[in-house]
Amino acid sequence: MIEIVSPDDLRAALAPIRDKLLSHPLYSAVDTISRLRLFMSQHVFAVWDFMCLVKRLQRDLTPLQELWLPPTQPSLARFINSVVLVEESDFDQDDHAASHFELYLAAMEEIGAPVAPVRRFIELLQDGGEAQSSLGAIGAPQGVRNFIANTLETVRKGTTIEVLASFLFGREDLIPEMFSRLLPRWSGTRQARRFAYYIYRHIEVDGEEHGPTGFRILTEVAGRHVANWQIARQAAQSAINARIALWDSVYASLIGA
């Protein structure tokens, strides 16, 4: 087994499953408005649970107790705070503050994708509901439930290294490449203008800012300890495999529609 002691080593080790995800037939299958509606109605839950990873990292890397104390590692605090700033309070196309989740809902509404189920899901959570039971209550597909379960298992039980690896290699490192496979079909149409903006914004932010900075942060957290990097590898593999399974499920629904 190749010794892994850096993000580049880990990325190389993950290449086979990354390639499998990035060559998935889903991207070319999202080729009509009706299929885009179906895709977004399921993918929106991955937009939501992304923030669960972000907020867990914020709890780990910044002081959030009642009596403030200086962060022990300011570079880590700066990284996650910059992620939270953009993901939770970016600007939409009209220069209004909005979370990326809200941007996605607006993009769904623009193309006529159903937003009532995910809005009801959020209401259930606000009322104290548990994620899986709330997904069941709105009739979310099993593939979505499985994906959320994998993410929340990491959020609740993972170490900081596991959560960071899942966030970086399962999301930030992949999202620009995944979304770039969707952008050509939708960037030139007015029907899905907000969806194209959402995709472009993530390619820009994740590819140029959060991803590269995140790799430096993972190096700072994991150090040169081989055991830490093996833990990171397992978490990253789990996150990518969960995404492949989600894409398999969504693709099957697109083809069967």
C-alpha positions in Angstrom: 0.0 0.0 0.0 1.3 3.5 -0.9 2.2 5.5 2.1 -0.1 8.6 2.3 1.3 11.7 4.1 -0.2 14.6 2.1 -3.4 15.7 0.2 -1.7 14.9 -3.1 -0.9 11.4 -2.0 -4.5 11.0 -0.8 -6.0 12.4 -4.0 -3.8 9.9 -6.0 -5.0 7.0 -3.9 -8.6 8.1 -4.4 -8.2 8.4 -8.2 -10.1 5.2 -9.2 -13.3 6.0 -7.3 -13.0 9.7 -8.2 -12.9 8.7 -11.9 -15.9 6.4 -11.4 -17.9 9.3 -10.0 -16.8 11.9 -12.5 -17.6 9.5 -15.4 -21.1 8.7 -14.1 -23.8 8.7 -16.8 -25.9 11.0 -14.7 -24.4 14.2 -16.0 -25.3 13.6 -19.6 -28.7 12.3 -18.6 -29.8 15.7 -17.1 -30.6 17.0 -20.5 -34.2 18.2 -20.4 -36.0 20.6 -18.1 -38.2 17.7 -16.8 -35.1 15.7 -15.9 -33.4 18.8 -14.3 -36.5 19.2 -12.1 -36.2 15.6 -11.0 -32.5 15.8 -10.4 -32.8 19.0 -8.3 -35.7 17.7 -6.3 -33.3 14.9 -5.0 -30.0 16.7 -5.1 -31.3 19.6 -2.9 -30.9 17.3 0.1 -27.2 17.0 -0.6 -27.1 20.8 -0.6 -28.7 20.8 2.8 -26.5 18.1 4.4 -23.4 19.8 3.1 -24.1 22.5 5.7 -24.2 19.9 8.5 -20.5 19.1 7.7 -19.7 22.8 7.6 -21.3 23.5 11.0 -19.6 20.5 12.6 -16.3 21.8 11.4 -17.1 25.2 12.7 -17.8 23.7 16.1 -14.5 21.9 16.0 -12.3 24.7 14.7 -13.6 27.8 16.3 -14.5 28.9 19.9 -18.3 28.8 20.2 -18.8 28.7 23.9 -20.5 31.5 25.9 -17.3 33.0 27.1 -15.1 33.7 24.1 -11.5 32.5 23.9 -9.0 33.1 21.1 -8.9 30.2 18.7 -5.9 27.9 19.3 -5.2 27.6 15.6 -6.3 30.9 13.8 -5.6 29.5 10.3 -8.2 26.8 10.9 -10.7 29.2 12.3 -10.2 31.6 9.3 -10.7 28.7 6.9 -14.0 27.5 8.2 -15.3 31.0 9.0 -14.7 31.9 5.3 -16.6 28.8 4.2 -19.5 29.6 6.5 -19.6 33.3 5.3 -20.0 32.2 1.7 -22.2 29.2 2.1 -24.5 30.7 4.7 -24.6 34.3 3.5 -23.4 34.8 -0.1 -25.0 37.1 -2.6 -27.6 36.1 -5.2 -27.8 37.4 -8.7 -29.6 40.5 -7.5 -27.0 41.2 -4.8 -29.2 40.1 -2.0 -27.7 38.1 0.9 -28.7 34.4 0.7 -27.4 31.0 1.7 -26.5 28.6 -1.1 -29.4 26.5 0.1 -31.7 29.4 -0.6 -30.0 30.0 -4.0 -30.8 26.4 -4.8 -34.4 26.6 -3.8 -34.8 29.8 -6.0 -33.2 27.9 -8.9 -35.7 25.0 -8.3 -38.6 27.5 -8.3 -37.4 29.1 -11.5 -37.7 25.8 -13.4 -40.9 24.6 -11.7 -39.2 21.9 -9.6 -41.2 20.9 -6.5 -39.9 22.7 -3.4 -42.8 21.8 -1.0 -41.2 18.5 0.1 -37.8 20.1 1.1 -39.5 23.1 2.7 -41.7 20.7 4.7 -38.5 18.8 5.7 -37.0 22.0 7.1 -40.2 22.7 9.0 -40.1 19.3 10.6 -36.5 19.9 11.6 -37.4 23.3 13.1 -40.1 21.5 15.1 -37.5 19.2 16.6 -37.9 16.3 14.1 -35.1 13.8 13.4 -33.6 13.9 10.0 -34.4 10.3 8.9 -38.0 10.3 10.2 -38.5 13.7 8.6 -37.2 12.4 5.2 -39.6 9.4 5.6 -42.5 11.8 6.4 -42.0 13.7 3.1 -41.5 10.5 1.0 -37.9 11.1 0.1 -36.4 8.4 -2.1 -34.3 5.7 -0.4 -31.2 6.8 -2.2 -31.5 10.3 -0.6 -32.1 8.8 2.8 -29.0 6.6 2.5 -26.9 9.5 1.5 -28.1 11.7 4.3 -27.5 8.8 6.8 -23.9 8.4 5.7 -23.3 12.2 6.0 -24.9 12.5 9.4 -23.0 9.4 10.7 -19.8 11.3 9.9 -21.1 14.5 11.4 -22.2 12.9 14.7 -19.5 10.3 15.3 -16.5 11.2 13.1 -13.3 12.7 14.4 -12.3 16.2 13.1 -10.0 14.5 10.6 -12.8 12.3 9.3 -15.2 15.2 8.9 -12.6 17.4 7.2 -11.6 14.6 4.8 -15.3 13.9 4.0 -15.9 17.6 3.5 -12.8 18.2 1.3 -12.6 15.0 -0.8 -16.2 14.1 -0.8 -17.4 17.7 -1.6 -15.0 20.6 -2.1 -12.6 18.7 -4.3 -15.3 17.1 -6.4 -18.0 19.7 -6.7 -16.2 21.9 -9.2 -15.6 18.9 -11.5 -19.0 17.4 -11.0 -20.8 20.7 -11.7 -18.6 21.5 -14.7 -20.1 18.5 -16.3 -23.6 20.0 -15.9 -22.8 23.6 -16.7 -22.4 23.3 -20.6 -25.9 22.1 -21.0 -27.5 24.8 -18.9 -25.2 27.8 -19.0 -26.7 29.2 -22.3 -30.4 28.8 -21.5 -32.7 31.4 -19.8 -34.9 28.6 -18.5 -32.4 27.6 -15.8 -30.5 30.9 -15.3 -30.4 30.6 -11.6 -29.3 26.9 -11.7 -26.4 27.9 -14.0 -25.5 30.7 -11.6 -25.5 28.3 -8.6 -23.2 25.9 -10.5 -20.8 28.6 -11.7 -20.6 30.1 -8.2 -19.6 26.7 -6.7 -17.0 26.1 -9.4 -15.6 29.5 -8.6 -15.6 29.3 -4.8 -14.8 25.6 -4.2 -12.3 25.3 -7.0 -10.4 28.5 -6.5 -10.7 29.2 -2.8 -12.1 26.6 -0.4 -10.7 23.5 -1.9 -7.0 24.6 -2.1 -7.1 26.2 1.3 -8.8 23.2 2.8 -6.0 20.9 1.6 -3.5 23.1 3.5 -5.7 22.9 6.6 -5.9 19.1 6.4 -2.1 19.0 6.2 -2.0 21.2 9.3 -4.4 18.9 11.2 -3.1 15.5 10.1 0.6 16.4 10.1 3.0 13.7 8.9 1.3 10.9 10.8 0.5 8.0 8.4 -2.3 6.8 10.7 -4.1 10.1 10.4 -3.9 10.0 6.6 -5.3 6.4 6.6 -8.2 7.6 8.7 -8.7 10.5 6.2 -8.6 8.1 3.3 -11.3 5.8 4.8 -13.6 8.8 5.4 -13.0 10.2 1.9 -13.7 6.8 0.3 -16.9 6.5 2.3 -18.1 10.0 1.2 -17.3 9.4 -2.5 -18.9 5.9 -2.5 -22.0 7.5 -0.9 -22.2 10.0 -3.7 -21.8 7.3 -6.3 -24.7 5.5 -4.7 -26.8 8.6 -4.7 -26.0 9.3 -8.4 -27.0 5.7 -9.2 -30.3 6.2 -7.5 -31.0 9.6 -9.1 -29.9 8.2 -12.5 -32.3 5.3 -12.2 -35.2 7.7 -11.5 -34.2 9.9 -14.5 -34.1 6.9 -16.9 -37.3 5.5 -15.5 -39.2 8.8 -15.8 
